[in-house]
C-alpha cells in the first residue's frame, strides 16, 4: 500500500470532530452556551439547564449537561475543587482521577477535572467536569461524559462548549428605563420621618416558623447630609439544628449617593465546618468598594456601579419608599453582599385599598415584585411604609410582622 493510500485510509477511520449547532440561552441567569450538533435533548430537573445525549455513531456513551449553583456563603474555586474531590469517591463508584487543569469560559476562571468512573457497575466512563466560577457565591458546572476510550474527544467537546459560553448579555432596555425612573423618584422622595422605628417579623417556611428578622431605622446625618442609619438582623434555624445569622449595620444618604454597610454571616450545622464571613462595603457616587473575609481569605474589590444601584440592606428602606410613591411600575437594581453582579426587582404597586389579612380588613398598599430567577412575591405595606407581610405566590415562604415576644418565642 502506498503511503498516500495508507494516509487516506487512516484519515477515513478518524472519528469526525463534533461541531456545535444552536445554543441554550437564559436571560434570567445571564448566559448562553453552544450545543453539540444533532444531540438529543433529555428532560431535566432542579438546577440543571439542559442535558443532551449523543446520537448513535457520534460520541460513544456521550452526554453533556450544565447546572447552576448558588452557595449560602462565599467560596473559592480551590474550595469547590477540593470539596468535589473529597466527595467524588462516594458520588462516583470506581472514581479514578485522570487530570486537572485551569481553563477559562467567557473570561471567567474555571477548573477542569477529568476522571473515570463505573456506571451501574458495568461500563467505565470518562467525565470531563468543569467548574466555572462567576462570582464568590455563584458558579456553573459543565459535565461532558463519554466511553473511557473517547477521552480525547470528550475533552475536545468540553473545550469547544466552554469556548462558546457567554455571559454579560445585554440588559433589557425597558428594565433599564424603569430603573432610571425609579432612581429619580427615590432621589426626589419627600422626607418621611415616619419610616424610623424598630420592626420585628417572623420567617415562616411551609407553615412552620423558621426564624425571625429585626429591622431598626433612625434618622441621621451622613457625611453632613440628611440620611439614615440602620441595623438588620436575620436568624434562621432548621429542623436538623443548623443555624444562620446575618447581621448588617450601615448608613446612607436620603438620595442614595452614599451607602455604607458592614455585613457578617455565621453558619453552623451539625455536619459541616463552621462558616464565618464578613464584608465591609461602600457605594459612594457610583464607586463600589468592598473588603471581604471568608475561608481564611481576604479579598478587596473595586468597580463602577451603574446609576440606581443599591446595596442589599439599603434596599430594605428603598422598597418602602417605592411603596409610598404614586402607584405604578418601578424597578430596583440591588447589589447583595459578596456579589459583583446585581439582581433586579420589577415592582408594580397599587393605591392603598382594603385587604383582608389575619381575619380582618385593613387599608394597605399591595405590591407585586418579580425577581428574574424566582417566583413573584406579594408585599403588603402599612400606610407609613412599614412591611406587614411578604409572601411568595406559592405561599411557601412568608415574612410576617409580629411583636418582639412573638419573634423570639421558640
KARA-V16981 format. One record per helix or strand of 3 or more residues. SS is the DSSP state (A for helix, B for strand). FROM is the first residue (numbers start at 1). LEN is the number of residues. If there is no record, write none. Layout:
# KARA-V16981
SS_FROM_LEN ; SS_FROM_LEN
This chain:
# KARA-V16981
A_3_11 ; B_20_7 ; B_31_6 ; B_40_3 ; B_48_6 ; B_63_8 ; A_77_15 ; B_96_10 ; B_108_12 ; B_123_13 ; B_138_10 ; A_148_16 ; A_173_15 ; A_193_3 ; B_197_9 ; B_208_15 ; B_225_13 ; B_243_11 ; B_258_11 ; B_275_10 ; B_287_8 ; B_297_8 ; B_309_3 ; A_315_10 ; B_328_8 ; B_343_7 ; B_353_5 ; B_360_12 ; B_376_6 ; B_387_6 ; B_397_6 ; A_404_5
